[in-house]
Structures are given as C-alpha cells and as structure tokens.
Amino acid sequence: MPVLELREITKIFPGVVANDRVSLELERGEIVALLGENGAGKSTLMNVVYGLMSSDGGQILVNGEMVKIKSPRQAIDLGIGMVHQHFMLVEPLTVTENIILGREPGRLGVIDFATARQKVQEISARYGLKVDPDAKIMDLSVGMQQRVEILKALYQGASVLILDEPTAVLTPQEVKELFRVVRSLVDEGLSVVFITHKLEEVMSVSDRIVVMRDGKVVGETKPSETDDVGLARMMVGRDVVLSVEKGPSTCGAQVLEVTDLEVRDDRGLEAVRGVSFTVCGGEVVALAGVSGNGQSELVEAIVGLRRPSSGSLQLKGLDITHASARASIEAGVSHIPEDRHRRGLVLEFDLAENLILGDHRLPPFASHGIMHPSAIAGVAERRIEDYDVRTPSWHVLASNLSGGNQQKVVVAREIGRNPELLVAAQPTRGLDVGSIEFVHKQILAERENGKAVLLVSLELEEVLSLADRILVIFEGRIVQEFTVDEVDEETLGYYMTGGGGSKLDGEAEHVEMTEGDS
C-alpha cells in the first residue's frame, strides 16, 4: 500500500492549468524524484499535498485512507513535512522558535525554551547542519535559512518528506551529507519526494523518477533505465545542450577594481575583511564560498546596497565606494540578486513594471515624472519573448509566476540594461535545465561582448563552467585564486570550508617552523 497516493489532482489558476489530472504514488522507504521545467506544476502539486493550496479536483490518500488536507498543520498531523524552495520562515523569530513552531514543548501553555533549544542543538549536531539556535532568521544568510527549513522538517518527525530544491545553497560536501542523511532516513522507513532541477542529483539519490511538463505527468523511469540526456529531453521536450561551450577569455580593460574592502554585516560585525581583486571586460570572475562567508555583504557593497567601512570600489576609474543603488545602476552596474523576492522583484507589481525597475524614471519609460505605458509595454513584451518567460501576458503579477519564471524576469531586466558590470548572484537558483542553459548563454554573451561579469554561485559545476578565474572566499577573506583549468570541484569545496588556509597563512606557517628549527 502506498504511503501517499495522488489521484488525478487538478489545480487551476486564472488562465493556467497548473496541474492537469496528475496521479502519483509514493511507497514507504522510497525516494521519488519529481522533475519538470519551471512552471510544469511540480511545486504546485506538492503545495496541494502540504495543504498550502486546495485542489480543484482529485483525491489524496495517506496510508490508503482518503484525506482532505486544508492546512499545513493537518499535513504535519498526517506525517507530511515539506522543505520549500522559497522559505516559509518567520523572520523576526529565532532559529529555535521557527523550528518548534506548531510543536512547542511545554506545559499549561508555557513553552519550555530550554528544552526546545536543546532539541534543536541535538538535531543540528546529529545531521551535521550547524546553525546558531538563538540567531534571528532575518540575520541569517540564505544558506543558513535553508538549513533551518531542513531542520524544521526533521524536528517534526515526518514519515513523508517533501524536499523542494533542498540543495540549492549547499556545497558538494554538504549535498553528499544531506543525501547520506536522506538515505539513512529512508532506510528507516521514511518516504521522500525530491524536487530538483539537478539531473546528477536525481540519478544519484532517487529510486524512481516522475517527469512533469505543462501540468501533466509525461513519463516515469528509473535511474538505471535512463541518463542525463534522456531526462533533459523528457523534461523540456527537445534536446538540451548540458555542457557549456565558451571560447578563450579576451580580457580587455579593467572594469571593476576592489581594494582593501571591509564591510560589516547587519549586526556590525566584520563580514568582508580586506578583500582586493579586479574584473576586466571580457572575463567572468567567480566568487566561490559557502553561504555566510561574506559574499552577500561584498556583493551588496559593490551594487550600492551596503556602505563599506573602509577600502575602495572603482568602476572604469569612477569611484563608486559610497554610491547609492540608483547611482550604481547609472554608473553601469546590473545586479541579479541571490534572493529574487527580497531584492529582485516587487511581487505586487505586474511584469511590465518589474521589467523596467531601476530605469523607470528614465526615457523612454518616463519623462518629466510621467510614465509612458506604451514604451513600457513594448519593452516588456520584447523581454518576455527574448527570455522565454512563461506567462499569458505582461499584465500578470510577479507573485503569480513560478520561481523559475520570476528569475527569468530579473535576468531579462538586468542584462537588458546593457551594463558595464554584471554582478550575478546565484543566477540559476531554482531553474530547470532548459532555463539554466539559456541563462548561461546570456552570461557568456555578456562576456563575448566585452562586458565584465562577477559571478557568485554555490553551484560549483556552474562556477567551473562559466568562470575564467575563481576566487575562494572564507570567513570574509579571499583565501585562494585559481584559473578555471587548474582546479576541480573537490579542491574548491576543500578551500571553501577552510581547508588549507590561505596561501599567505601557509607561507607564515612555513616561516614560523623554519625559525623554530633554527
């Protein structure tokens, strides 16, 4: 008997059939991978299962019994937990408060926070997902917030665990550890639905693969019966180029110069410590590091969202150290932010408004403070078509798009601005294989056009595919620099987690040993 069975689930939004009579079974102790393009209906289907949305038709059975799941609380009571692609956390609360929310230990309405904190620490240590139990969510990096989501699901003791893009912000070592944990839980009887766009993860961790396209299930297979190419073709409906082809770098004039930059985080602590590097036109420089090691603050300083405490930033000779975000855009900097909801989009605005944000005060979109709707609509329609944003029209609110299509809107706007410097932070986070192929081509097109690109990515395969030079950041410092042809994923992961220290540290250690021997 399946632990979870979906029978002809249908979900309809205005103008879109998100789920079209979808059926799926999940056995006890099984990992089912759910694949599909952005907007294929994967997350919508799982949101129905978790009670975040109500279906317009179909049935859900848990352990053979038909159920009506009207809220996440009911889903949790039925043993269903979910780790979301977009975090479902309460930002003003602490890590512990978020994890125990709805399952607070205590008596007579009084929460036993000491016991709760201890349980969080025990789970954190058990699964190798270190996080400060007293930190507020609003003060955590994207990577740390993802860890909290995973810990919350584990704390709730789910027998069915839905993972929606859970590895998007993890290093290769952390991914391997997560898969080890998931596999051990499955061996104990846990069942997992694993949503991901990473084909190699599907092949390595799943028992069965269900593929969705345009709201329907279009195929089912097993890792032993297919390969990456076959899965990509099934997902997209066409052949997809999985490898990135690029010519040699033609490094031109220096575009960005970062000198002895120091930046503090929201708590006033040093996040970036004396960082110096350059990016020239016609090259992609990648910043590789585990989330929370200063790369977010560094990016925010470069794009005008955070004021450095010392050091300097030069863009083609222009001092932008203390430039505002608007002045940074006007100087020629575009920014694809790591969190599209907080920094990239105004979800209550329609697509046309989002596609011209930052330029909305300038011609041809406005003059003398008056907006020009026809010019805005024309550019929006062109960018929607050029970047394959799946939407009925530009009138649709950004909040109604899938995560991947929201990301395409941000990429379309920022590259469409024709910047001198493109700062791309997690540019393909949550995208399907076809969309990743497209975004990679756009980034490399910027490189070929002589533009400078600073790439910040936790996807080491992406870093190695796109970058000409790679800077490894650890605890706010650049600890190593590599050209792309002299490093691999394992070496990068080693230095990203503090292995080996920096070249400078190594030299100092050698000097101390020599002096001691003498």
Secondary structure, 3 states (H helix, E strand, C coil): CCCEEEEEEEEEECCEEEEEEEEEEECCCCEEEEEECCCCCHHHHHHHHCCCCCCCEEEEEECCEEECCCCHHHHHHCCEEEECCCCCCCCCCEHHHHHHCCCCCEECCEECHHHHHHHHHHHHHHCCCCCCCCCEHHHCCHHHHHHHHHHHHHHCCCCEEEEECCCCCCCHHHHHHHHHHHHHHHHCCCEEEEECCCHHHHHHHCCEEEEEECCEEEEEECHHHCCHHHHHHHHHCCCCCCCCCCCCCCCCCEEEEEEEEEEECCCCCEEEEEEEEEEECCCEEEEECCCCCCHHHHHHHHCCCCCCCEEEEEECCEECCCCCHHHHHHHCEEEECCCHHHHHCCCCCEHHHHHCCCCCCCCCCEECCEECHHHHHHHHHHHHHHCCCCCCCCCCEHHHCCHHHHHHHHHHHHHHCCCCEEEEECCCCCCCHHHHHHHHHHHHHHHHCCCEEEEECCCHHHHHHHCCEEEEEECCEEEEEEEHHHCCHHHHHHHHCCCCCCHHHHHHHHHHHHHHHC
